[in-house]
């Protein structure tokens, strides 16, 4: 799975229950676009959206948490 560093940091923060506001603001990103970008990166491998976004808040689909970590090589960052 290919993600740039800002999206990888956001995803890892979400997986580990850490806030992502700092990442979003630092890179001037929109939560819905971040979710779409990450979902696109994982769609071919998982076949579904791994994140949900209500426009402001992004949530990891709990059923995909282990799959995401596995595809990222078990990175625990």
Residue, then its C-alpha position, 0 to 999 in steps of 0.5 A: x500500500x502506497x501512502x505519502x508520509x502525511x497520510x501514513x501518519x494520520x492513519x497510524x494516529x487513527x489506528x492508535x486512537x491518537x488525535x489527528x487535528x495537528x496533522x490535518x492543520x499542519x498540512x492544510x488537509x480536508x478530513x474527507x479528502x484524507x479519508x478518500x485518499x487512504x481508502x483508495x490506497x487500500x481498496x484494491x487489497x481490502x475491497x472496501x473503505x477502511x475509513x469513514x468520514x462524516x465531513x469532519x471526523x474520520x473513523x477507522x473501520x474496526x474490522x479492518x484495523x488488523x488488515x491495515x497494520x498487516x498491509x503496512x508491515x505491522x508498523x506500530x508508529 
